[in-house]
Amino acid sequence: MNLADRAHYSRLESMPFDAVFHLAAQSSGEASFADPWYDYNSHATATFLLLDLCRRRGVKRFLYGSSMAVYGDAQYLPVDERHPTNPKTFYAAGKLAAEAYVRLHSTLGVDTTIFRMFSVYGPNQNLANKMQGMVSIYLSFILEGKPIIVKGPNDRFRDLTYIDDVVQAWLLAWQNVNAFGKLYNLGTGTKTTVEGLLRCLTDCFGNSAYPIEYAPGTPGDQHGMVACIDKLRNDCGWSPAVELAAGISKTVKFYTNEH
């Protein structure tokens, strides 16, 4: 269903549930420039309507998937939750607007948690979407037998976070009262450059000389982001368990049907 369409919510009015893990949204900063209105609705409107349903129904627990994109360009690294927010894309602005509605509802009887997620990757990403996710974009070119197109310089860097670690963080926070009303960075705290990621990916295929082509960067792209995860570790006892080489290997095996 379309969470931004109020008419659809009649389908949820009688459905029993005790918590919401809200991850539905338009997922690309680059794509958000093509249709800002759709992007706004997928983040702000959908989140508001879902929160409103929870408030009216007395659903007490709401966890929201936000993004590192809300920080904009890093003023210092690693970025902690106190870092200023300065969105550079419609996507990031929509995420930040949705966060504001989540924080508001935490004062209205809903126990909320916000995760600002950092470059999540792993099995079941949409490889057809070449506007979202460095790992999935670069991997899709390799699987298609085409040169990898890199938009922007190879010294850009990200905090690449494997999906299993992300799921574990959400599950640990779900019923943990320490996480109620809180906002967390969800990453690894480890810096990976585009160059390092490309080397890791091509090594998985035994071809360190795989062709790579460079193109101009995309609007609003962040040069580099690394998370400070102390707050989540301290409140929920969570730490990332999957290092990059292992995560990339698991992801490649999934898509090459070796899993």
WOTA-V291731 format. One record per helix or strand. SS is the DSSP state (helix for helix, strand for strand). FROM is the first residue (numbers start at 1). TO is the last residue. If there is no record, write none. Layout:
SS/FROM/TO
SS/FROM/TO
This chain:
helix/6/11
strand/19/22
helix/31/33
helix/36/57
strand/61/67
helix/68/71
strand/79/79
helix/90/105
strand/111/117
strand/120/121
helix/134/143
strand/148/151
strand/157/158
strand/161/162
helix/163/174
helix/177/179
strand/182/186
strand/192/193
helix/194/204
strand/212/215
strand/224/224
strand/227/227
helix/230/236
helix/244/255
